């Protein structure tokens, strides 16, 4: 059986080889950057070394991609962690994940995704695209799928932990139901529903993991939080622990903590590939003042196209419309019309909304509409984690799940051992990568869709989830503890329209709730008010679920 399996030394050698080639690429890139303006001879000597890595990737293409296919094959293998320690009829009725992994398999995915991330970074990406174009496309596709799977896995862990903490705190307020709802927005739909969702998320994360060694089996029953430890001990002694307590250890044990950290690195690597290889990252063409003066703007720029403008005749280097970057002199605007007679262009600025007529000489960049398409489908985070798993194409909801996982670490951990939690630099890196990519995709979908579809139910849900993560102008973001302040503010600025719409809707819902409650509570007999359910909107402006994670 799997719990008696041994460590595979040959596999460990393979991981070392893959990591060595990835580290070699990183070293080449850094050395080239250091000596680029100092010693061109060193740079020329480093160039052939990248081809060595390319040859390795081409030679072992099948082996490198095999680990991703194995994620779906392993789910059918015996020894799934959910079968250990007795599988109840209740847990068997909950939908499990469509993928599964052993610790070794996930470590291989981490090593390979690290190599892929290095291949798609900086100047190496352009060289690799020219040398191995077909593999480059496979890497992008595989990375998107890996991002989907790992975000579902870590997202289910984060959801379950937040809900378990909220339920534990709610036990101290059983005699104050109104205060309980005010304190925990996660419980707005009722404690039974929250308990059920916590169990479903915990079981999903549980079903992703496969125990392959005795050490894995032992670590899977080693609790990392006090509540999980209590539930495990009660279950072992008399089997009278509640379902809630027995499922706590599914997301709070030593084994899940170890694979969670590896999955976090996989998620970061895959998001790095997607961000660097995203078509939108090169959707802008930079122009020098000379090129702009010779260009027939009216012939190449159509109404609606986004352009970059700079009042001074300076070149804006590497313009990237959908990248979060430091403030620069160039401004982005949408074209209204072009006038050949006056060699001017009428635009509407993206940020301010002001309309202005400017000369063609201000043009420092223009949009390449052929590269303007998204990689993630326009769907919010699903209410059920199982629904997010079975969706065909990765969606915005998967990026939102990744950010919810990051948000979980913004508060003080309840772990017995802090070593069981992922390092904060990893959480910060994932949060910023996922946020920037989410911002990019939202803006792209908003620009590509017609005005009618921007007001549908899907858009409303996505905007509300964005508001929950990033907050409005009047609220602090629940991600502020795990993200750079400048990056966070830049994202909020670019998503200001979406966040504003969600804020207005939340305020409208709050007013409707209060009006409905006041009317229902008015009694025709003596003017007495009956006790009713408190508004779940009351605490949303000052607290989020992250405050209790």
C-alpha positions as CSV (number, residue, x, y, z in Angstrom):
1,X,0.0,0.0,0.0
2,X,1.1,3.6,-0.4
3,X,1.9,4.3,3.2
4,X,4.7,1.8,3.0
5,X,6.3,3.4,-0.1
6,X,9.8,4.7,0.1
7,X,11.5,7.9,-1.1
8,X,12.5,7.8,-4.8
9,X,16.2,8.8,-5.0
10,X,16.2,8.8,-8.8
11,X,13.3,11.3,-8.7
12,X,15.3,13.5,-6.3
13,X,18.2,13.6,-8.7
14,X,15.8,14.6,-11.5
15,X,14.5,17.5,-9.4
16,X,18.1,18.6,-8.7
17,X,18.8,18.6,-12.4
18,X,15.7,20.6,-13.3
19,X,16.4,23.2,-10.5
20,X,20.0,23.5,-11.6
21,X,19.1,24.4,-15.2
22,X,16.5,26.9,-13.9
23,X,19.1,28.5,-11.6
24,X,21.6,28.6,-14.5
25,X,19.1,30.7,-16.5
26,X,18.5,33.1,-13.7
27,X,22.3,33.5,-13.1
28,X,22.8,34.1,-16.9
29,X,20.1,36.8,-16.9
30,X,21.5,38.6,-13.8
31,X,25.1,38.4,-15.0
32,X,24.1,39.7,-18.4
33,X,22.2,42.6,-16.8
34,X,25.2,43.4,-14.6
35,X,27.8,43.4,-17.4
36,X,25.6,44.7,-20.2
37,X,27.1,48.2,-20.1
38,X,30.4,47.2,-18.8
39,X,31.9,44.3,-20.7
40,X,30.2,43.2,-23.9
41,X,32.6,40.2,-24.2
42,X,31.2,38.6,-21.0
43,X,27.7,39.0,-22.3
44,X,28.6,37.4,-25.6
45,X,30.1,34.5,-23.7
46,X,27.0,34.0,-21.6
47,X,24.6,33.9,-24.6
48,X,25.5,30.3,-25.7
49,X,24.8,29.0,-22.2
50,X,21.1,29.7,-22.6
51,X,21.0,27.4,-25.6
52,X,22.3,24.6,-23.4
53,X,19.1,25.0,-21.3
54,X,17.0,25.2,-24.5
55,X,18.5,21.9,-25.7
56,X,17.7,20.2,-22.4
57,X,14.1,21.4,-22.6
58,X,13.7,20.2,-26.2
59,X,15.3,16.8,-25.4
60,X,13.3,16.1,-22.3
61,X,10.0,17.8,-23.4
62,X,7.9,14.8,-22.7
63,X,9.3,14.1,-19.3
64,X,9.0,17.8,-18.2
65,X,5.3,18.0,-19.1
66,X,4.5,14.5,-17.8
67,X,4.1,15.7,-14.2
68,X,1.1,18.0,-15.1
69,X,-0.7,15.1,-16.8
70,X,0.0,13.0,-13.7
71,X,-2.0,15.4,-11.6
72,X,-5.2,14.0,-13.2
73,X,-4.0,10.4,-13.3
74,X,-3.2,10.3,-9.6
75,X,-6.8,11.1,-8.6
76,X,-7.7,7.6,-9.6
77,X,-4.9,6.0,-7.7
78,X,-5.4,4.1,-4.5
79,X,-4.3,5.6,-1.3
80,X,-6.1,8.9,-1.5
81,X,-5.8,10.6,1.8
82,X,-9.6,10.7,2.2
83,X,-9.5,7.0,2.4
84,X,-7.2,7.0,5.4
85,X,-8.5,7.0,9.0
86,X,-11.9,5.8,7.8
87,X,-14.0,7.4,5.1
88,X,-17.5,8.3,6.3
89,X,-20.6,8.1,4.2
90,X,-21.0,11.8,4.7
91,X,-17.6,12.7,3.3
92,X,-18.2,10.3,0.4
93,X,-21.3,12.3,-0.6
94,X,-19.2,15.5,-1.0
95,X,-17.6,16.1,-4.3
96,X,-13.9,15.6,-4.4
97,X,-11.3,17.3,-6.5
98,X,-10.6,16.3,-10.2
99,X,-6.9,16.2,-9.5
100,X,-4.6,14.8,-6.8
101,X,-0.9,14.7,-6.0
102,X,1.7,13.1,-3.8
103,X,4.3,15.2,-2.2
104,X,6.9,14.1,-4.7
105,X,4.6,14.9,-7.7
106,X,3.9,18.4,-6.4
107,X,7.6,19.0,-5.8
108,X,8.3,18.0,-9.4
109,X,5.6,20.5,-10.5
110,X,7.4,23.1,-8.5
111,X,10.8,22.4,-10.0
112,X,9.4,22.3,-13.6
113,X,7.3,25.4,-13.1
114,X,10.4,27.2,-11.8
115,X,12.2,26.3,-15.0
116,X,9.3,27.4,-17.1
117,X,9.1,30.7,-15.2
118,X,12.8,31.4,-15.9
119,X,12.4,30.5,-19.6
120,X,9.6,33.2,-19.8
121,X,11.4,36.0,-18.0
122,X,13.3,38.9,-19.5
123,X,15.3,38.6,-22.7
124,X,15.3,34.8,-22.2
125,X,11.7,34.7,-23.2
126,X,12.2,36.2,-26.6
127,X,15.2,33.9,-27.3
128,X,13.2,30.8,-26.2
129,X,10.2,31.8,-28.3
130,X,12.4,32.0,-31.4
131,X,14.1,28.7,-30.7
132,X,11.3,26.6,-29.4
133,X,8.0,28.3,-30.3
134,X,5.8,25.2,-30.0
135,X,7.1,24.3,-26.5
136,X,6.7,28.0,-25.5
137,X,2.9,27.7,-26.3
138,X,2.7,24.4,-24.4
139,X,4.3,26.1,-21.4
140,X,1.8,28.9,-21.4
141,X,-1.1,26.5,-21.6
142,X,0.3,24.2,-18.9
143,X,1.0,27.1,-16.6
144,X,-2.6,28.4,-16.9
145,X,-3.9,24.9,-15.9
146,X,-1.5,24.7,-13.0
147,X,-2.6,28.1,-11.8
148,X,-6.2,26.9,-11.9
149,X,-5.5,23.7,-9.9
150,X,-3.2,25.2,-7.3
151,X,-5.5,28.2,-6.7
152,X,-8.4,25.9,-6.2
153,X,-6.3,23.8,-3.7
154,X,-5.0,26.7,-1.6
155,X,-8.2,28.6,-2.0
156,X,-10.2,25.7,-0.5
157,X,-7.7,25.7,2.4
158,X,-8.1,29.4,3.0
159,X,-11.9,29.3,2.8
160,X,-12.1,26.4,5.2
161,X,-9.8,28.0,7.8
162,X,-11.6,31.3,7.7
163,X,-15.0,29.6,8.1
164,X,-13.7,27.4,11.0
165,X,-12.3,30.4,12.8
166,X,-15.6,32.3,12.4
167,X,-17.6,29.3,13.6
168,X,-15.3,28.9,16.6
169,X,-15.7,32.6,17.6
170,X,-19.4,32.3,17.0
171,X,-19.7,29.7,19.8
172,X,-19.0,32.4,22.3
173,X,-21.9,34.5,21.1
174,X,-24.7,32.0,20.9
175,X,-26.8,34.1,23.2
176,X,-26.3,37.2,21.0
177,X,-27.3,36.2,17.4
178,X,-27.4,39.8,16.3
179,X,-23.9,40.6,17.5
180,X,-22.7,37.3,15.9
181,X,-23.8,38.4,12.5
182,X,-22.3,41.8,12.9
183,X,-19.0,40.4,13.9
184,X,-18.8,37.7,11.2
185,X,-20.0,38.5,7.7
186,X,-19.1,34.9,6.7
187,X,-22.1,33.8,8.9
188,X,-24.6,36.1,7.2
189,X,-26.3,33.1,5.6
190,X,-26.5,31.2,8.9
191,X,-24.3,29.0,10.9
192,X,-25.5,25.7,9.4
193,X,-24.7,26.9,5.9
194,X,-21.2,28.2,7.0
195,X,-20.5,24.9,8.7
196,X,-21.4,23.0,5.6
197,X,-19.3,25.2,3.4
198,X,-16.3,24.8,5.8
199,X,-16.6,21.0,5.6
200,X,-16.9,21.0,1.8
201,X,-13.8,23.2,1.4
202,X,-11.9,21.1,3.9
203,X,-12.9,17.8,2.2
204,X,-11.9,19.3,-1.2
205,X,-8.4,20.2,0.0
206,X,-8.2,16.8,1.8
207,X,-9.1,14.9,-1.5
208,X,-6.3,16.7,-3.4
209,X,-3.6,15.0,-1.3
210,X,-2.3,11.4,-1.5
211,X,-0.3,9.8,1.3
212,X,2.7,7.9,-0.2
213,X,4.9,7.2,2.8
214,X,4.6,6.4,6.5
215,X,5.9,9.9,7.2
216,X,3.1,11.4,5.2
217,X,0.5,9.4,7.0
218,X,2.0,10.4,10.4
219,X,2.2,14.1,9.5
220,X,-1.4,14.0,8.2
221,X,-2.5,13.2,11.7
222,X,-0.3,15.8,13.4
223,X,-2.5,18.8,14.1
224,X,-1.0,22.3,13.7
225,X,-3.8,24.3,15.5
226,X,-5.3,23.9,18.9
227,X,-8.9,23.3,17.6
228,X,-7.7,20.6,15.1
229,X,-5.7,19.0,17.9
230,X,-8.7,18.9,20.2
231,X,-10.9,17.5,17.4
232,X,-8.4,14.8,16.5
233,X,-7.9,13.7,20.1
234,X,-11.7,13.5,20.8
235,X,-12.2,11.6,17.6
236,X,-9.4,9.1,18.5
237,X,-10.7,8.6,22.1
238,X,-14.4,8.2,21.8
239,X,-15.5,9.1,18.2
240,X,-18.0,11.6,19.6
241,X,-16.4,14.7,18.1
242,X,-18.6,16.8,15.8
243,X,-18.2,16.8,12.0
244,X,-16.9,20.3,12.3
245,X,-14.1,19.3,14.7
246,X,-13.2,16.1,12.8
247,X,-12.8,18.0,9.5
248,X,-10.6,20.7,11.2
249,X,-7.5,18.6,10.9
250,X,-8.0,18.2,7.1
251,X,-6.7,21.7,6.6
252,X,-4.7,22.1,9.8
253,X,-2.1,19.3,9.9
254,X,1.6,19.0,9.3
255,X,1.4,17.3,5.9
256,X,-1.1,19.7,4.4
257,X,1.0,22.6,5.6
258,X,4.0,21.2,3.8
259,X,2.2,20.6,0.5
260,X,0.4,23.9,0.8
261,X,3.8,25.7,0.8
262,X,5.0,23.8,-2.3
263,X,1.6,24.5,-4.0
264,X,2.2,28.2,-3.2
265,X,5.5,28.1,-5.1
266,X,3.8,26.3,-8.0
267,X,1.1,29.0,-8.0
268,X,3.7,31.8,-8.0
269,X,5.7,30.2,-10.8
270,X,2.7,29.6,-13.0
271,X,1.4,33.1,-12.4
272,X,4.8,34.5,-13.4
273,X,4.7,32.6,-16.7
274,X,1.2,33.8,-17.5
275,X,2.0,37.4,-16.5
276,X,5.2,37.5,-18.6
277,X,3.8,35.7,-21.6
278,X,0.4,37.4,-21.5
279,X,-0.4,38.9,-24.9
280,X,-1.4,42.2,-23.3
281,X,2.1,42.6,-21.8
282,X,3.2,43.6,-25.3
283,X,0.0,45.1,-26.7
284,X,1.6,48.5,-26.9
285,X,4.1,49.6,-29.5
286,X,6.5,52.4,-28.4
287,X,7.3,55.2,-30.8
288,X,10.1,57.7,-30.9
289,X,9.4,61.4,-31.7
290,X,10.8,60.8,-35.2
291,X,8.6,57.8,-35.8
292,X,5.6,59.6,-34.5
293,X,6.2,62.7,-36.8
294,X,6.5,60.5,-39.9
295,X,3.4,58.3,-39.0
296,X,0.1,58.8,-40.6
297,X,-1.9,58.5,-37.4
298,X,-5.3,58.7,-39.0
299,X,-4.5,55.7,-41.1
300,X,-3.3,53.3,-38.3
301,X,-5.4,54.4,-35.3
302,X,-9.1,53.8,-35.3
303,X,-11.6,55.4,-33.0
304,X,-11.7,53.5,-29.6
305,X,-8.1,52.5,-29.7
306,X,-6.0,53.3,-26.7
307,X,-2.9,55.5,-27.2
308,X,-0.1,56.7,-24.9
309,X,0.6,60.5,-24.9
310,X,3.5,62.5,-23.6
311,X,3.5,66.3,-23.8
312,X,7.3,66.4,-23.8
313,X,9.1,65.0,-26.8
314,X,10.6,62.1,-24.8
315,X,10.4,58.5,-25.5
316,X,8.3,56.4,-23.1
317,X,10.3,53.2,-22.7
318,X,8.6,49.9,-22.8
319,X,5.0,51.1,-22.5
320,X,2.8,48.4,-21.0
321,X,-0.9,49.5,-20.7
322,X,-1.9,46.6,-18.5
323,X,1.1,46.5,-16.2
324,X,1.3,48.1,-12.8
325,X,4.3,50.4,-13.0
326,X,5.8,53.5,-11.5
327,X,4.3,56.9,-12.4
328,X,5.6,58.2,-15.6
329,X,5.0,61.2,-17.9
330,X,3.0,59.2,-20.4
331,X,-0.8,59.2,-20.0
332,X,-3.3,56.7,-21.6
333,X,-6.3,57.8,-23.5
334,X,-8.9,56.4,-25.8
335,X,-9.1,57.8,-29.3
336,X,-12.2,59.6,-30.4
337,X,-11.2,60.9,-33.8
338,X,-8.1,61.9,-35.9
339,X,-7.8,65.0,-38.0
340,X,-5.3,65.0,-40.9
341,X,-5.7,68.7,-41.7
342,X,-4.5,69.8,-38.2
343,X,-2.4,66.7,-37.5
344,X,-4.2,66.3,-34.2
345,X,-6.0,63.6,-32.4
346,X,-9.0,64.0,-30.0
347,X,-8.8,61.7,-27.0
348,X,-10.6,60.9,-23.8
349,X,-8.1,60.2,-20.9
350,X,-8.6,56.9,-19.2
351,X,-8.0,58.2,-15.6
352,X,-9.7,61.6,-15.6
353,X,-12.2,61.1,-18.4
354,X,-11.3,64.5,-19.8
355,X,-11.5,65.1,-23.5
356,X,-8.7,66.9,-25.2
357,X,-7.4,67.6,-28.7
358,X,-3.6,67.0,-28.8
359,X,-1.0,67.1,-31.6
360,X,0.3,63.9,-33.2
361,X,3.8,64.7,-31.9
362,X,2.6,63.8,-28.4
363,X,2.0,60.2,-29.4
364,X,4.6,57.9,-27.8
365,X,2.8,54.6,-28.0
366,X,-0.2,52.9,-29.6
367,X,-2.2,49.7,-29.1
368,X,-1.7,46.6,-31.1
369,X,-5.3,45.3,-31.1
370,X,-4.2,41.9,-32.5
371,X,-2.7,41.1,-29.1
372,X,-5.7,42.4,-27.1
373,X,-7.3,39.2,-25.8
374,X,-7.7,37.6,-22.4
375,X,-6.5,34.3,-21.0
376,X,-9.1,33.8,-18.2
377,X,-12.8,33.5,-18.7
378,X,-15.1,36.2,-17.2
379,X,-16.6,34.3,-14.2
380,X,-16.5,35.1,-10.5
381,X,-15.3,32.8,-7.7
382,X,-17.9,30.1,-7.4
383,X,-19.8,29.7,-4.2
384,X,-18.8,26.0,-4.1
385,X,-15.2,25.1,-4.4
386,X,-16.1,22.0,-6.4
387,X,-17.8,24.2,-9.0
388,X,-14.6,26.2,-9.5
389,X,-12.7,22.9,-10.0
390,X,-14.9,21.5,-12.7
391,X,-15.0,24.7,-14.8
392,X,-13.3,24.1,-18.1
393,X,-11.4,27.2,-18.7
394,X,-9.6,29.0,-15.8
395,X,-11.5,32.0,-14.8
396,X,-11.1,35.3,-12.8
397,X,-12.6,33.4,-9.9
398,X,-9.5,31.3,-9.6
399,X,-7.3,34.4,-9.3
400,X,-9.8,35.6,-6.6
401,X,-9.4,32.3,-4.8
402,X,-5.7,32.7,-4.8
403,X,-6.0,36.2,-3.3
404,X,-8.4,34.9,-0.6
405,X,-5.7,32.4,0.4
406,X,-3.2,35.2,0.7
407,X,-5.7,37.3,2.7
408,X,-5.9,34.5,5.2
409,X,-2.3,35.2,6.3
410,X,-2.9,38.9,6.8
411,X,-3.9,38.3,10.4
412,X,-2.1,36.5,13.2
413,X,-1.9,32.8,12.6
414,X,-3.5,30.4,15.0
415,X,-1.0,27.7,14.3
416,X,0.7,25.9,17.1
417,X,3.9,26.2,15.1
418,X,4.6,29.2,12.9
419,X,7.0,27.0,10.8
420,X,3.9,25.3,9.5
421,X,2.8,28.4,7.6
422,X,4.2,29.5,4.2
423,X,6.8,32.3,4.4
424,X,5.4,35.7,4.1
425,X,7.6,36.7,1.2
426,X,5.9,33.9,-0.8
427,X,2.4,35.1,0.2
428,X,3.3,38.7,-0.7
429,X,4.7,37.5,-4.1
430,X,1.6,35.5,-4.9
431,X,-0.7,38.3,-3.8
432,X,1.0,40.9,-6.0
433,X,1.2,38.6,-9.1
434,X,-2.4,37.5,-8.8
435,X,-3.7,41.0,-8.2
436,X,-1.8,42.5,-11.2
437,X,-3.0,39.6,-13.4
438,X,-6.6,40.0,-12.1
439,X,-6.5,43.7,-12.8
440,X,-5.2,43.1,-16.3
441,X,-7.9,40.6,-17.1
442,X,-10.7,42.7,-15.7
443,X,-9.6,45.7,-17.7
444,X,-9.3,43.6,-20.9
445,X,-12.8,42.0,-20.5
446,X,-14.3,45.4,-19.7
447,X,-12.8,46.9,-22.9
448,X,-13.7,44.0,-25.1
449,X,-17.3,43.5,-24.0
450,X,-20.2,45.7,-25.1
451,X,-21.8,48.2,-22.8
452,X,-24.9,46.0,-22.2
453,X,-22.9,43.0,-20.9
454,X,-21.0,45.2,-18.5
455,X,-24.2,45.4,-16.4
456,X,-25.2,41.8,-16.2
457,X,-25.3,39.6,-13.0
458,X,-21.8,38.1,-13.7
459,X,-20.3,41.6,-13.7
460,X,-22.1,42.5,-10.5
461,X,-20.7,39.5,-8.7
462,X,-17.2,40.1,-9.9
463,X,-17.3,43.7,-8.9
464,X,-18.5,42.8,-5.5
465,X,-15.7,40.2,-5.1
466,X,-13.2,42.9,-6.2
467,X,-14.6,45.3,-3.6
468,X,-14.3,42.6,-0.9
469,X,-10.6,42.2,-1.8
470,X,-9.4,45.7,-2.6
471,X,-11.9,47.9,-0.8
472,X,-13.2,51.3,-1.9
473,X,-11.9,54.8,-1.5
474,X,-13.4,54.9,2.0
475,X,-12.4,51.3,3.1
476,X,-9.0,49.8,3.7
477,X,-8.2,46.7,1.6
478,X,-8.2,43.3,3.2
479,X,-5.0,42.7,1.3
480,X,-3.1,45.7,2.7
481,X,-1.0,43.5,5.0
482,X,0.2,41.2,2.3
483,X,0.8,43.6,-0.6
484,X,3.1,46.6,-1.4
485,X,1.1,49.8,-0.7
486,X,2.1,51.4,-4.1
487,X,1.0,48.3,-6.0
488,X,-2.2,48.1,-4.1
489,X,-3.1,51.8,-4.7
490,X,-2.2,51.5,-8.4
491,X,-4.6,48.5,-8.8
492,X,-7.4,50.3,-6.9
493,X,-6.9,53.3,-9.2
494,X,-7.1,51.2,-12.4
495,X,-10.2,49.4,-11.0
496,X,-11.9,52.5,-9.7
497,X,-14.9,52.2,-11.9
498,X,-15.6,48.6,-10.9
499,X,-15.0,49.3,-7.2
500,X,-17.2,52.4,-7.4
501,X,-20.1,50.5,-9.0
502,X,-19.8,47.8,-6.3
503,X,-19.8,50.4,-3.5
504,X,-22.9,52.0,-4.8
505,X,-24.7,48.7,-5.1
506,X,-23.6,47.7,-1.6
507,X,-25.0,51.0,-0.2
508,X,-28.2,50.5,-2.1
509,X,-28.6,47.0,-0.8
510,X,-27.9,48.2,2.7
511,X,-30.7,50.9,2.5
512,X,-33.1,48.4,1.1
513,X,-32.4,45.9,3.9
514,X,-32.8,48.6,6.5
515,X,-36.1,49.8,5.0
516,X,-37.4,46.2,4.7
517,X,-36.4,45.4,8.3
518,X,-37.9,48.6,9.7
519,X,-41.2,47.9,8.0
520,X,-41.3,44.3,9.1
521,X,-40.4,45.1,12.6
522,X,-43.3,47.7,13.0
523,X,-46.0,46.0,15.0
524,X,-49.6,46.9,14.7
525,X,-50.1,45.8,18.3
526,X,-48.7,48.3,20.8
527,X,-45.9,49.5,18.5
528,X,-43.6,46.8,19.8
529,X,-40.8,45.5,17.6
530,X,-40.1,41.9,17.1
531,X,-36.5,40.7,17.1
532,X,-35.3,40.0,13.6
533,X,-32.1,39.1,11.8
534,X,-29.5,41.9,11.8
535,X,-28.2,43.3,8.5
536,X,-25.2,41.5,7.2
537,X,-24.2,44.8,5.5
538,X,-23.7,46.7,8.8
539,X,-20.1,45.4,9.4
540,X,-18.9,45.1,5.8
541,X,-17.6,48.7,5.6
542,X,-15.4,48.2,8.6
543,X,-14.7,44.5,8.7
544,X,-14.0,41.7,6.3
545,X,-13.6,38.0,6.7
546,X,-9.8,38.5,6.9
547,X,-10.2,40.2,10.3
548,X,-11.1,36.9,11.8
549,X,-8.9,34.5,9.9
